[in-house]
Amino acid sequence: MDNLSDTLKKLKITAVDRTEDSLEGCLDCLLQALAQNNTETSEKIQGSGILQLFASLLTPQSSCTAKVANIIAEVAKNEFMRIPCVDAGLISPLVQLLNSKDQEVLLQTGRALGNICYDSHEGRSAVDQAGGAQIVVDHLRSLCSITDPANEKLLTVFCGMLMNYSNENDSLQAQLINMGVIPTLVKLLGIHCQNAALTEMCLVAFGNLAELESSKEQFASTNIAEELVKLFKKQIEHDKREMIFEVLAPLAENDAIKLQLVEAGLVECLLEIVQQKVDSDKEDDIAELKTGSDLMVLLLLGDESMQKLFEGGKGSVFQRVLSWIPSNNHQLQLAGALAIANFARNDGNCIHMVDNGIVERLMDLLDRHVEDGNVTVQHAALSALRNLAIPVINKAKMLSAGVTDTVLKFLKSEMPPVQFKLLGTLRMLIDAQAEAAEQLGKNIKLVERLVEWCEAKDHAGVMGESNRLLSALIRHSKSKDVIKTIVQSGGIKHLVTMATSEHVIMQNEALVALALIAALELATAEKDLESAKLVQILHRLLADERSAPEIKYNSMVLICAVMGSESLHKEVQDLAFLDVVSKLRHHENKSVAHQASLTEQRLTVES
């Protein structure tokens, strides 16, 4: 270290005199010291004030320039040296050196700038202001096709520099994307796929950029899917495959890229991984099985990619995914159920799957998860059943297969995601199925649970679905017994509250159900309707200009229906309904105007 102090003193003198030979000796000495103890040497360099001198030594003409840049690259490995490098004014001369024709100068300059930018806002800002990124992107573009080792080393450094420059910084990543770096990096990956270091650098760069929404379109216009799948097929090591997965996942969020990945054969690779890893209990294999099957499900979220893999229900991929459902591996059961839910996104697919026994497989799967079951598997299987129940033709088939009994086994679940899907599945199944709606509506356990969930204020989704199912049981069954069960379980107040929902569809469903209650069982429900302030709510809905036409229409139908109750009739008379209703006779919606005339007559006669 004494030698180091002497060297630094000598360097100060020679830097001013510019005697190249002695300068070179001093620089070699520094590099040697840095190699032995980087941190301590860097502290000494900072303390000596020599950094400011380096700026004047970074000239294209000097034979020592590459060594000076190398020293800067070495000291900038230390976090505490990055801001001093910026403050010493080193960025501008380094960026100027990027125009050099000397490969060693370019290499060391790229290293120096990359290290200064690493996790340093000040470093990145200075490089940005000096215009360094554009020069490096241009270099990558022009050197892209040269495959000799020295050039590949330089390309690796430049990729690394851009990565450090833009890592986790959206605006700098967007800047690189606008400079057109993505097609260049994809081309690099294709040409240099034999070079492990450069390939790795490209993958990390893709991982950074792919998170940005604006990058997806650029990626979609390249052959990235093909290159990544080609690379993936060659990888044996878990870590390398993991790196590729990290790029594939964000890219596969884009529908165009999903389709490209399917066409490039990614699905076959994923199926192979699943087959290889399914019985392994090694941590890496379990992780890879999860990543692979998750990615498979993600690819099915695109309409085109999903339909391509479904192949009319005959596709080998679809068949393989089906075989995951009876498996003993929870991850595969989950992926299988999620995949079915994704395939079940149009009527044609749903009808084909129900006709080919998918429902029974999903019911078997749910039966295996009733007691202490896996919540994610329950949720996924219920999602699939809900989607399959959407086509009208499937409802009766699923009901006769006993789906409601299987679904009702999860009534005791305390998990909101499972509750939510259970409610949605039942609501889909009873749509226009009077018999099923009546059967469920007379099930006291179910109705009591629905009333309980209607108060689940912490879970808006569960609360909304419970209200909708209560209303659906009445609307589709039109049954007095169902209404009595709901009144007895305390469900009326929830339907009245639902009429004030911010969602028109829910308001409407509530009003139609309440009108049926008033028409079929007014005496039974009278007290509950009164204490829930139904008449005041209807007055408010009719007086509110923002209420949708169908809300006004159904509110008036309901007013007429509740007039059969003495106490509710009196409430209607006490509130000035005639004023509000007579204004609606001139409503632009003909149905509303007509119903207003009828309601006005009724109010006048009854007053």
C-alpha positions as CSV (number, residue, x, y, z in Angstrom):
1,M,0.0,0.0,0.0
2,D,3.0,2.4,0.5
3,N,3.9,1.7,-3.1
4,L,0.3,2.7,-4.0
5,S,0.7,6.1,-2.3
6,D,3.9,6.7,-4.2
7,T,2.2,5.6,-7.4
8,L,-0.6,8.0,-6.9
9,K,1.8,10.9,-6.2
10,K,3.8,10.0,-9.3
11,L,0.6,9.7,-11.3
12,K,-0.4,13.3,-10.4
13,I,2.9,14.6,-11.8
14,T,3.1,12.4,-14.9
15,A,-0.6,13.1,-15.7
16,V,0.3,16.7,-16.1
17,D,3.6,16.1,-18.0
18,R,1.9,13.5,-20.2
19,T,5.0,11.2,-20.4
20,E,3.4,8.1,-21.8
21,D,5.9,5.6,-20.6
22,S,5.9,6.5,-16.9
23,L,2.2,7.1,-17.1
24,E,1.6,3.6,-18.3
25,G,3.8,2.2,-15.5
26,C,1.7,4.0,-12.9
27,L,-1.6,2.8,-14.5
28,D,-0.3,-0.8,-14.5
29,C,0.6,-0.4,-10.8
30,L,-2.9,0.8,-10.0
31,L,-4.5,-2.0,-11.9
32,Q,-2.4,-4.5,-10.0
33,A,-3.4,-2.9,-6.7
34,L,-7.0,-3.0,-7.7
35,A,-6.8,-6.7,-8.6
36,Q,-5.3,-7.4,-5.1
37,N,-7.7,-5.3,-3.0
38,N,-10.3,-3.4,-5.0
39,T,-12.1,-1.7,-2.1
40,E,-9.1,-0.4,-0.2
41,T,-7.4,0.7,-3.4
42,S,-10.5,2.5,-4.6
43,E,-10.7,4.3,-1.2
44,K,-7.1,5.5,-1.7
45,I,-7.8,6.6,-5.2
46,Q,-10.8,8.6,-4.1
47,G,-8.9,10.2,-1.2
48,S,-6.0,11.2,-3.5
49,G,-8.2,13.4,-5.8
50,I,-6.8,11.6,-8.8
51,L,-10.2,10.9,-10.3
52,Q,-10.5,14.4,-11.6
53,L,-7.2,13.9,-13.5
54,F,-8.6,10.9,-15.2
55,A,-11.0,13.0,-17.2
56,S,-8.1,14.7,-19.0
57,L,-6.4,11.3,-19.6
58,L,-9.5,9.9,-21.5
59,T,-8.4,11.1,-24.9
60,P,-8.8,9.2,-28.1
61,Q,-5.1,9.9,-29.1
62,S,-3.5,8.5,-25.9
63,S,-2.2,5.0,-25.9
64,C,-3.1,4.8,-22.2
65,T,-6.8,5.5,-22.6
66,A,-8.0,1.9,-22.5
67,K,-6.1,1.4,-19.2
68,V,-7.6,4.5,-17.6
69,A,-11.1,3.3,-18.6
70,N,-10.3,-0.1,-17.2
71,I,-9.3,1.5,-13.8
72,I,-12.5,3.5,-13.8
73,A,-14.5,0.3,-14.6
74,E,-12.7,-1.5,-11.6
75,V,-13.2,1.3,-9.1
76,A,-16.9,1.7,-10.1
77,K,-17.5,-1.9,-9.0
78,N,-17.8,-0.2,-5.5
79,E,-21.1,1.5,-4.8
80,F,-19.3,4.4,-3.0
81,M,-17.2,5.2,-6.0
82,R,-20.1,5.7,-8.6
83,I,-21.2,9.2,-7.6
84,P,-17.5,10.4,-7.2
85,C,-16.9,9.2,-10.8
86,V,-19.9,11.3,-12.0
87,D,-18.8,14.3,-9.9
88,A,-15.2,14.0,-11.3
89,G,-16.7,14.7,-14.8
90,L,-15.8,11.3,-16.2
91,I,-19.1,10.5,-18.0
92,S,-18.8,13.0,-20.9
93,P,-15.2,11.9,-21.9
94,L,-16.2,8.2,-21.6
95,V,-19.2,8.7,-23.8
96,Q,-17.0,10.5,-26.3
97,L,-14.7,7.4,-26.3
98,L,-17.7,5.3,-27.5
99,N,-16.9,6.8,-30.9
100,S,-13.5,5.2,-30.9
101,K,-12.5,2.6,-33.5
102,D,-10.2,0.8,-31.0
103,Q,-11.9,-2.4,-29.8
104,E,-10.1,-2.4,-26.4
105,V,-11.0,1.2,-25.7
106,L,-14.7,0.4,-26.6
107,L,-14.6,-2.6,-24.3
108,Q,-13.2,-0.8,-21.3
109,T,-15.4,2.2,-21.9
110,G,-18.5,0.0,-22.0
111,R,-17.4,-1.6,-18.8
112,A,-16.8,1.7,-17.1
113,L,-20.1,3.2,-18.1
114,G,-22.0,0.0,-17.2
115,N,-20.5,-0.2,-13.7
116,I,-21.1,3.5,-13.0
117,C,-24.8,3.1,-14.0
118,Y,-25.3,0.0,-11.9
119,D,-28.0,0.9,-9.3
120,S,-27.0,4.5,-9.5
121,H,-29.5,7.2,-10.4
122,E,-26.8,9.8,-10.8
123,G,-24.7,7.6,-13.1
124,R,-27.7,6.8,-15.4
125,S,-28.7,10.5,-15.5
126,A,-25.3,11.6,-16.5
127,V,-25.0,8.9,-19.3
128,D,-28.5,9.9,-20.4
129,Q,-27.6,13.6,-20.7
130,A,-24.4,12.7,-22.5
131,G,-26.4,10.6,-25.1
132,G,-24.4,7.4,-24.3
133,A,-27.3,5.0,-24.9
134,Q,-27.9,5.9,-28.5
135,I,-24.3,5.3,-29.4
136,V,-24.2,1.9,-27.8
137,V,-27.5,0.9,-29.5
138,D,-26.0,1.9,-32.9
139,H,-22.9,-0.1,-32.1
140,L,-25.0,-3.2,-31.3
141,R,-26.8,-2.8,-34.6
142,S,-23.7,-2.4,-36.7
143,L,-21.6,-5.1,-34.9
144,C,-24.5,-7.5,-34.6
145,S,-23.5,-10.0,-37.4
146,I,-19.8,-10.3,-36.6
147,T,-19.2,-13.6,-34.7
148,D,-15.5,-13.5,-33.8
149,P,-14.8,-14.0,-30.0
150,A,-13.5,-10.4,-29.4
151,N,-16.6,-8.9,-31.0
152,E,-18.9,-11.2,-29.0
153,K,-17.1,-10.0,-25.8
154,L,-17.7,-6.4,-26.8
155,L,-21.4,-7.1,-27.6
156,T,-21.8,-8.7,-24.2
157,V,-20.4,-5.7,-22.4
158,F,-22.6,-3.3,-24.4
159,C,-25.7,-5.4,-23.6
160,G,-24.7,-5.4,-20.0
161,M,-24.1,-1.6,-20.0
162,L,-27.7,-1.0,-21.5
163,M,-29.1,-3.3,-18.9
164,N,-27.5,-1.5,-16.0
165,Y,-28.5,1.8,-17.5
166,S,-32.2,1.0,-17.8
167,N,-32.8,-1.7,-15.1
168,E,-36.1,-1.0,-13.2
169,N,-36.3,2.5,-14.8
170,D,-39.4,2.7,-16.9
171,S,-38.5,5.9,-18.7
172,L,-35.0,4.8,-19.7
173,Q,-36.4,1.4,-20.8
174,A,-39.0,3.3,-22.9
175,Q,-36.1,5.4,-24.3
176,L,-34.2,2.2,-25.4
177,I,-37.4,0.7,-26.9
178,N,-37.9,3.9,-28.9
179,M,-34.3,3.6,-30.1
180,G,-35.3,0.3,-31.6
181,V,-33.1,-1.9,-29.3
182,I,-35.6,-4.8,-29.3
183,P,-35.2,-6.0,-32.9
184,T,-31.4,-5.7,-32.6
185,L,-31.3,-7.8,-29.4
186,V,-33.6,-10.5,-31.0
187,K,-31.2,-10.6,-34.0
188,L,-28.2,-10.9,-31.6
189,L,-29.8,-13.8,-29.8
190,G,-30.4,-15.6,-33.1
191,I,-26.9,-15.1,-34.5
192,H,-24.9,-15.6,-31.2
193,C,-27.0,-18.4,-29.6
194,Q,-23.8,-20.5,-29.2
195,N,-22.3,-17.8,-27.0
196,A,-23.5,-18.5,-23.4
197,A,-22.5,-15.1,-21.9
198,L,-24.0,-13.0,-24.7
199,T,-27.2,-15.2,-24.8
200,E,-27.6,-14.7,-21.0
201,M,-27.1,-11.0,-21.3
202,C,-29.8,-10.8,-24.0
203,L,-32.2,-12.8,-21.9
204,V,-31.7,-10.5,-18.9
205,A,-32.3,-7.5,-21.2
206,F,-35.5,-9.0,-22.5
207,G,-36.6,-9.8,-19.0
208,N,-36.2,-6.1,-18.1
209,L,-37.9,-4.7,-21.2
210,A,-40.7,-7.3,-21.5
211,E,-42.3,-5.9,-18.3
212,L,-43.0,-2.7,-20.1
213,E,-46.4,-2.7,-22.0
214,S,-45.0,-0.6,-24.9
215,S,-42.3,-3.3,-25.6
216,K,-44.9,-6.0,-26.4
217,E,-45.8,-4.7,-29.8
218,Q,-42.1,-4.4,-30.8
219,F,-41.5,-7.9,-29.6
220,A,-44.5,-9.2,-31.5
221,S,-43.0,-7.8,-34.7
222,T,-39.8,-9.8,-34.3
223,N,-39.2,-13.6,-34.4
224,I,-38.6,-13.6,-30.6
225,A,-41.0,-16.5,-30.1
226,E,-39.1,-18.7,-32.5
227,E,-35.7,-17.8,-31.1
228,L,-36.7,-18.4,-27.4
229,V,-38.3,-21.7,-28.2
230,K,-35.2,-22.8,-30.2
231,L,-33.0,-21.8,-27.3
232,F,-35.3,-23.4,-24.7
233,K,-35.1,-26.8,-26.5
234,K,-31.3,-26.7,-26.3
235,Q,-31.2,-26.0,-22.5
236,I,-30.7,-28.8,-20.1
237,E,-29.7,-26.8,-17.0
238,H,-32.6,-25.7,-14.7
239,D,-31.1,-22.2,-14.2
240,K,-30.9,-21.5,-17.9
241,R,-34.5,-22.7,-18.5
242,E,-35.6,-20.6,-15.5
243,M,-34.1,-17.5,-17.2
244,I,-36.0,-18.2,-20.4
245,F,-39.2,-18.7,-18.4
246,E,-38.7,-15.3,-16.9
247,V,-38.8,-13.8,-20.3
248,L,-41.6,-16.0,-21.7
249,A,-44.0,-15.2,-18.9
250,P,-44.3,-11.4,-19.4
251,L,-44.2,-11.8,-23.2
252,A,-47.0,-14.4,-23.2
253,E,-49.3,-11.8,-21.7
254,N,-49.6,-10.4,-25.3
255,D,-52.1,-12.3,-27.4
256,A,-50.1,-12.0,-30.7
257,I,-47.0,-13.4,-29.0
258,K,-49.1,-16.2,-27.4
259,L,-50.1,-17.4,-30.8
260,Q,-46.4,-17.1,-32.1
261,L,-45.2,-19.2,-29.1
262,V,-47.8,-21.8,-29.8
263,E,-46.8,-21.9,-33.5
264,A,-43.2,-22.1,-32.6
265,G,-43.8,-25.3,-30.6
266,L,-43.5,-24.0,-27.0
267,V,-46.5,-26.1,-25.9
268,E,-44.8,-29.4,-26.8
269,C,-41.8,-28.3,-24.8
270,L,-44.0,-27.5,-21.8
271,L,-45.8,-30.8,-22.0
272,E,-42.5,-32.6,-22.1
273,I,-41.3,-30.8,-19.0
274,V,-44.5,-31.8,-17.2
275,Q,-44.1,-35.4,-18.2
276,Q,-40.4,-35.4,-17.0
277,K,-41.0,-33.6,-13.7
278,V,-44.4,-34.9,-12.6
279,D,-43.1,-37.6,-10.3
280,S,-40.0,-35.9,-9.0
281,D,-39.8,-34.5,-5.5
282,K,-36.7,-32.4,-6.2
283,E,-37.2,-28.7,-5.4
284,D,-36.0,-27.5,-8.8
285,D,-38.2,-30.0,-10.7
286,I,-41.3,-29.0,-8.6
287,A,-40.6,-25.4,-9.4
288,E,-40.2,-26.1,-13.1
289,L,-43.4,-28.2,-13.2
290,K,-45.3,-25.2,-11.7
291,T,-43.7,-22.7,-14.1
292,G,-44.3,-24.9,-17.1
293,S,-47.9,-25.7,-16.3
294,D,-48.7,-22.0,-15.3
295,L,-47.2,-20.9,-18.6
296,M,-49.3,-23.4,-20.5
297,V,-52.5,-22.0,-18.8
298,L,-51.4,-18.4,-19.7
299,L,-51.1,-19.4,-23.4
300,L,-54.7,-20.5,-23.3
301,L,-55.9,-17.1,-22.3
302,G,-55.5,-15.9,-25.9
303,D,-58.6,-16.6,-28.0
304,E,-56.6,-17.6,-31.1
305,S,-53.9,-19.6,-29.3
306,M,-56.6,-21.4,-27.2
307,Q,-58.7,-22.3,-30.3
308,K,-55.6,-23.5,-32.1
309,L,-54.8,-25.9,-29.3
310,F,-58.4,-27.0,-28.8
311,E,-58.6,-28.2,-32.4
312,G,-62.3,-29.0,-32.1
313,G,-61.7,-31.0,-29.0
314,K,-59.5,-33.5,-30.9
315,G,-56.2,-31.7,-30.3
316,S,-53.4,-33.7,-28.6
317,V,-52.7,-30.8,-26.3
318,F,-56.3,-30.6,-25.2
319,Q,-56.2,-34.4,-24.5
320,R,-53.0,-34.2,-22.6
321,V,-54.3,-31.4,-20.4
322,L,-57.4,-33.5,-19.7
323,S,-55.2,-36.2,-18.3
324,W,-53.9,-33.8,-15.7
325,I,-57.2,-33.6,-13.9
326,P,-57.3,-37.1,-12.5
327,S,-53.5,-36.9,-11.6
328,N,-52.4,-37.0,-7.9
329,N,-50.3,-33.9,-8.3
330,H,-52.1,-30.8,-7.0
331,Q,-50.2,-28.4,-9.4
332,L,-51.3,-30.5,-12.4
333,Q,-54.9,-30.7,-11.1
334,L,-54.9,-27.0,-10.8
335,A,-53.4,-26.3,-14.2
336,G,-55.8,-28.9,-15.8
337,A,-58.9,-27.2,-14.2
338,L,-57.7,-23.7,-15.2
339,A,-57.0,-24.9,-18.7
340,I,-60.5,-26.3,-19.0
341,A,-61.9,-23.0,-17.7
342,N,-59.8,-21.3,-20.4
343,F,-61.0,-23.7,-23.2
344,A,-64.5,-23.1,-22.0
345,R,-64.6,-19.5,-23.3
346,N,-67.0,-20.0,-26.2
347,D,-70.3,-22.0,-26.6
348,G,-69.0,-24.5,-29.2
349,N,-66.1,-25.6,-26.9
350,C,-68.3,-25.8,-23.8
351,I,-70.9,-27.9,-25.6
352,H,-68.3,-30.3,-27.0
353,M,-66.6,-30.7,-23.5
354,V,-69.9,-31.3,-21.7
355,D,-70.9,-33.9,-24.3
356,N,-67.5,-35.6,-23.8
357,G,-67.6,-36.1,-20.0
358,I,-65.5,-33.2,-18.7
359,V,-68.2,-32.4,-16.1
360,E,-67.8,-35.8,-14.5
361,R,-64.0,-35.4,-14.3
362,L,-64.3,-32.0,-12.7
363,M,-66.9,-33.4,-10.2
364,D,-64.6,-36.2,-9.3
365,L,-61.8,-33.7,-8.8
366,L,-63.9,-31.6,-6.5
367,D,-65.0,-34.6,-4.5
368,R,-61.3,-35.3,-3.8
369,H,-61.0,-31.8,-2.4
370,V,-64.1,-31.5,-0.1
371,E,-62.4,-32.3,3.2
372,D,-59.3,-30.1,3.9
373,G,-59.1,-29.6,0.1
374,N,-56.7,-27.4,-1.8
375,V,-58.4,-24.0,-2.2
376,T,-56.8,-23.1,-5.5
377,V,-57.9,-26.5,-7.0
378,Q,-61.5,-25.9,-5.7
379,H,-61.5,-22.4,-7.1
380,A,-60.2,-23.5,-10.5
381,A,-62.6,-26.5,-10.8
382,L,-65.6,-24.3,-9.9
383,S,-64.5,-21.7,-12.4
384,A,-64.4,-24.4,-15.1
385,L,-67.9,-25.6,-14.2
386,R,-69.3,-22.1,-14.1
387,N,-67.9,-21.4,-17.7
388,L,-69.3,-24.8,-18.9
389,A,-72.7,-23.9,-17.6
390,I,-73.1,-20.7,-19.7
391,P,-74.6,-22.3,-22.9
392,V,-78.3,-22.9,-22.4
393,I,-78.1,-26.4,-23.8
394,N,-75.5,-27.4,-21.2
395,K,-77.5,-26.4,-18.1
396,A,-80.0,-29.3,-18.1
397,K,-77.2,-31.8,-18.9
398,M,-75.1,-30.5,-16.0
399,L,-78.0,-30.5,-13.6
400,S,-78.9,-34.1,-14.4
401,A,-75.3,-35.0,-13.9
402,G,-75.6,-33.9,-10.3
403,V,-73.4,-30.8,-10.5
404,T,-75.5,-28.9,-7.9
405,D,-75.0,-31.6,-5.3
406,T,-71.2,-31.5,-5.8
407,V,-71.1,-27.7,-5.6
408,L,-73.2,-27.6,-2.5
409,K,-70.6,-29.6,-0.6
410,F,-68.5,-26.4,-0.6
411,L,-71.2,-24.3,1.2
412,K,-69.3,-24.7,4.4
413,S,-66.1,-23.2,2.8
414,E,-64.8,-20.1,4.6
415,M,-62.6,-19.1,1.6
416,P,-64.1,-16.1,-0.3
417,P,-62.6,-17.1,-3.7
418,V,-64.3,-20.5,-3.4
419,Q,-67.6,-18.9,-2.1
420,F,-67.6,-16.5,-5.1
421,K,-67.2,-19.2,-7.7
422,L,-69.7,-21.5,-6.0
423,L,-72.3,-18.8,-6.1
424,G,-71.5,-18.0,-9.8
425,T,-71.8,-21.6,-10.8
426,L,-75.2,-22.1,-9.1
427,R,-76.5,-18.9,-10.7
428,M,-75.4,-20.0,-14.1
429,L,-77.0,-23.4,-13.7
430,I,-80.4,-22.2,-12.6
431,D,-80.7,-19.6,-15.3
432,A,-84.2,-20.3,-16.9
433,Q,-84.3,-23.7,-15.1
434,A,-87.4,-23.4,-13.0
435,E,-87.3,-26.8,-11.4
436,A,-83.7,-26.5,-10.3
437,A,-84.3,-23.0,-9.1
438,E,-87.2,-24.2,-7.0
439,Q,-85.3,-27.1,-5.6
440,L,-82.3,-24.9,-4.5
441,G,-84.6,-22.1,-3.4
442,K,-86.3,-24.4,-0.9
443,N,-82.9,-25.6,0.5
444,I,-82.9,-23.8,3.9
445,K,-79.2,-24.4,4.5
446,L,-78.3,-22.8,1.1
447,V,-80.7,-19.8,1.6
448,E,-79.4,-19.2,5.2
449,R,-75.8,-19.2,3.9
450,L,-76.7,-16.8,1.1
451,V,-78.3,-14.4,3.6
452,E,-75.2,-14.6,5.8
453,W,-72.9,-13.9,2.8
454,C,-75.1,-11.0,1.7
455,E,-73.5,-9.2,4.8
456,A,-69.9,-10.1,3.8
457,K,-68.9,-6.4,3.6
458,D,-65.2,-7.3,3.4
459,H,-65.8,-9.3,0.2
460,A,-67.8,-7.2,-2.3
461,G,-67.7,-10.0,-4.9
462,V,-69.2,-12.6,-2.5
463,M,-71.8,-10.1,-1.3
464,G,-72.8,-9.2,-4.8
465,E,-73.1,-12.8,-6.0
466,S,-75.1,-13.9,-3.0
467,N,-77.6,-11.1,-3.6
468,R,-77.8,-12.0,-7.3
469,L,-78.3,-15.7,-6.5
470,L,-81.1,-14.9,-4.0
471,S,-82.8,-12.8,-6.7
472,A,-82.3,-15.5,-9.4
473,L,-83.9,-18.2,-7.2
474,I,-87.1,-16.2,-7.1
475,R,-87.0,-15.0,-10.7
476,H,-86.4,-18.4,-12.3
477,S,-88.6,-20.5,-9.9
478,K,-91.5,-18.0,-9.6
479,S,-92.3,-20.2,-6.6
480,K,-94.3,-19.3,-3.5
481,D,-92.4,-21.8,-1.4
482,V,-89.0,-20.3,-2.5
483,I,-90.3,-16.8,-1.5
484,K,-91.5,-18.1,1.9
485,T,-88.1,-19.8,2.5
486,I,-86.3,-16.5,1.7
487,V,-88.6,-14.4,3.9
488,Q,-88.2,-16.9,6.7
489,S,-84.4,-16.7,6.4
490,G,-84.3,-12.9,6.5
491,G,-83.4,-12.4,2.8
492,I,-85.9,-9.6,1.9
493,K,-83.9,-6.7,3.3
494,H,-81.0,-7.7,1.2
495,L,-83.0,-7.7,-2.0
496,V,-84.3,-4.2,-1.1
497,T,-80.8,-3.0,-0.5
498,M,-79.7,-4.6,-3.8
499,A,-82.2,-2.3,-5.6
500,T,-79.9,0.6,-4.7
501,S,-76.8,-1.1,-6.1
502,E,-74.5,1.0,-8.3
503,H,-74.8,-1.7,-11.0
504,V,-78.0,-1.4,-13.1
505,I,-78.1,-5.1,-13.8
506,M,-78.2,-5.9,-10.1
507,Q,-80.8,-3.1,-9.4
508,N,-83.0,-4.6,-12.1
509,E,-82.7,-8.2,-10.9
510,A,-83.6,-7.0,-7.4
511,L,-86.7,-5.1,-8.6
512,V,-88.0,-8.0,-10.8
513,A,-87.6,-10.4,-7.8
514,L,-89.3,-8.0,-5.5
515,A,-92.2,-7.6,-8.0
516,L,-92.6,-11.4,-8.0
517,I,-92.6,-11.4,-4.2
518,A,-95.3,-8.7,-4.1
519,A,-97.4,-10.5,-6.7
520,L,-97.1,-14.0,-5.2
521,E,-96.6,-13.6,-1.4
522,L,-97.2,-10.0,-0.4
523,A,-98.8,-10.8,2.9
524,T,-95.8,-13.0,4.0
525,A,-93.2,-10.4,3.0
526,E,-95.2,-7.2,4.0
527,K,-93.5,-6.5,7.3
528,D,-90.0,-7.1,5.9
529,L,-90.6,-4.9,2.9
530,E,-91.9,-2.2,5.3
531,S,-88.9,-2.3,7.7
532,A,-86.5,-2.3,4.7
533,K,-88.0,1.0,3.6
534,L,-88.9,-0.3,0.2
535,V,-91.5,2.4,-0.6
536,Q,-89.0,5.3,0.2
537,I,-86.3,3.6,-1.9
538,L,-88.7,3.3,-4.9
539,H,-89.6,7.0,-4.5
540,R,-85.9,7.9,-4.6
541,L,-85.3,5.7,-7.7
542,L,-88.2,7.3,-9.6
543,A,-87.2,10.9,-8.6
544,D,-83.5,10.4,-9.5
545,E,-82.9,11.6,-13.1
546,R,-79.8,9.3,-13.3
547,S,-81.9,6.1,-12.9
548,A,-81.9,4.0,-16.0
549,P,-85.2,3.6,-18.0
550,E,-85.6,-0.1,-17.0
551,I,-85.1,0.9,-13.3
552,K,-87.9,3.5,-13.5
553,Y,-90.1,1.0,-15.4
554,N,-89.7,-1.8,-12.9
555,S,-90.0,0.6,-9.9
556,M,-93.4,1.6,-11.2
557,V,-94.5,-2.0,-11.7
558,L,-93.4,-2.7,-8.1
559,I,-95.4,0.3,-6.8
560,C,-98.5,-1.1,-8.4
561,A,-97.8,-4.5,-6.9
562,V,-97.3,-3.4,-3.3
563,M,-100.6,-1.4,-3.3
564,G,-102.3,-4.6,-2.3
565,S,-100.9,-4.2,1.2
566,E,-102.7,-1.8,3.4
567,S,-99.6,-0.6,5.3
568,L,-97.5,-0.2,2.1
569,H,-100.4,1.4,0.3
570,K,-100.5,4.0,3.1
571,E,-96.8,4.7,2.7
572,V,-97.3,5.2,-1.0
573,Q,-100.0,7.7,-0.4
574,D,-97.9,9.6,2.2
575,L,-95.1,10.1,-0.3
576,A,-96.0,12.3,-3.3
577,F,-95.7,9.5,-5.9
578,L,-98.2,11.1,-8.2
579,D,-96.0,14.1,-8.8
580,V,-93.0,11.9,-9.7
581,V,-94.9,9.5,-11.8
582,S,-96.9,12.1,-13.8
583,K,-93.6,13.7,-14.9
584,L,-92.5,10.3,-16.3
585,R,-95.5,10.2,-18.7
586,H,-93.4,12.3,-21.1
587,H,-90.3,10.2,-20.7
588,E,-88.4,9.6,-24.0
589,N,-88.5,5.8,-23.4
590,K,-92.0,4.6,-24.7
591,S,-92.2,1.7,-22.2
592,V,-91.5,4.1,-19.3
593,A,-94.0,6.6,-20.5
594,H,-96.7,3.9,-20.9
595,Q,-96.0,2.4,-17.5
596,A,-96.2,5.9,-16.0
597,S,-99.7,6.4,-17.4
598,L,-100.8,3.0,-16.0
599,T,-99.3,3.7,-12.6
600,E,-100.8,7.2,-12.5
601,Q,-104.3,5.8,-13.1
602,R,-103.7,3.2,-10.4
603,L,-102.5,5.8,-7.9
604,T,-105.5,8.1,-8.8
605,V,-108.1,5.3,-8.4
606,E,-106.6,4.0,-5.2
607,S,-106.0,7.4,-3.5
